[in-house]
């Protein structure tokens, strides 16, 4: 039985997720997203979909947030 790294719940069907060199044990996708999903560089929401990445490596939930953060449209990788 595993223990969730976020909520501490012991659960027999935990999942281990490895991404970008990080690894965690979780009892739900909700906890996995809370721990591992990147946050928007402007509004702070968790980026659950594709989001966008600026050429300087910052992540945003959408092109609008990237533009509002001062990233020129030509430097947004969707």
Phi, psi and omega per residue, in radians:
X1 nan 2.323 -3.124
X2 -1.738 2.884 3.108
X3 -2.094 2.291 3.137
X4 -1.188 2.304 3.135
X5 -1.186 -0.378 -3.083
X6 -1.624 -0.977 -3.029
X7 -1.763 -0.212 3.118
X8 1.423 0.023 3.141
X9 -1.119 2.323 3.013
X10 -1.545 2.273 -3.015
X11 -2.610 2.404 -3.087
X12 -1.325 -0.239 -3.096
X13 -2.060 0.703 3.106
X14 -1.133 2.811 3.075
X15 -2.140 2.513 3.067
X16 -1.850 2.163 -3.118
X17 -2.048 2.278 3.080
X18 -2.093 2.211 3.134
X19 -2.670 2.346 3.077
X20 0.906 0.691 3.091
X21 1.388 0.038 3.102
X22 -1.916 2.600 3.136
X23 -2.372 2.506 3.101
X24 -2.615 2.758 3.088
X25 -1.951 2.259 -3.027
X26 -2.412 2.625 3.088
X27 -1.677 -0.145 -3.134
X28 -2.731 2.804 3.059
X29 -1.149 -0.554 3.113
X30 -1.007 -0.833 3.127
X31 -1.165 -0.668 3.124
X32 -1.092 -0.757 3.114
X33 -1.121 -0.727 3.138
X34 -1.037 -0.680 -3.070
X35 -1.502 -0.592 -2.925
X36 -2.014 -0.371 -3.107
X37 -1.250 2.412 3.111
X38 -1.201 2.753 3.101
X39 -1.782 2.570 3.085
X40 -1.104 2.350 -3.138
X41 -1.213 -0.164 3.120
X42 -1.949 -0.999 -3.025
X43 -1.677 -0.268 3.073
X44 1.499 -0.057 -3.141
X45 -1.197 2.728 3.099
X46 -1.288 2.386 -3.132
X47 -1.590 1.828 -3.073
X48 -1.675 -0.555 3.103
X49 -1.604 -2.635 -3.111
X50 -1.222 -0.715 -3.078
X51 1.076 -2.955 3.096
X52 -2.367 2.686 3.115
X53 -2.127 2.291 3.069
X54 -1.383 2.746 -3.112
X55 -1.108 -0.294 3.102
X56 -1.567 0.095 3.055
X57 1.662 -0.069 3.096
X58 -1.354 2.578 3.140
X59 -1.925 2.538 3.121
X60 -2.405 2.677 -3.132
X61 -1.267 -0.427 -3.108
X62 -2.764 2.905 3.138
X63 -1.102 -0.590 3.135
X64 -1.054 -0.827 3.128
X65 -1.098 -0.686 3.113
X66 -1.078 -0.808 3.138
X67 -1.118 -0.704 3.121
X68 -1.176 -0.415 3.098
X69 -1.500 0.026 3.077
X70 1.614 0.228 3.113
X71 -1.474 2.099 3.110
X72 -1.083 2.523 -3.077
X73 -0.922 -0.601 -3.135
X74 -1.266 -0.128 -3.134
X75 -1.935 0.330 3.122
X76 -1.851 2.151 3.083
X77 -1.779 1.921 -3.111
X78 -1.498 nan nan
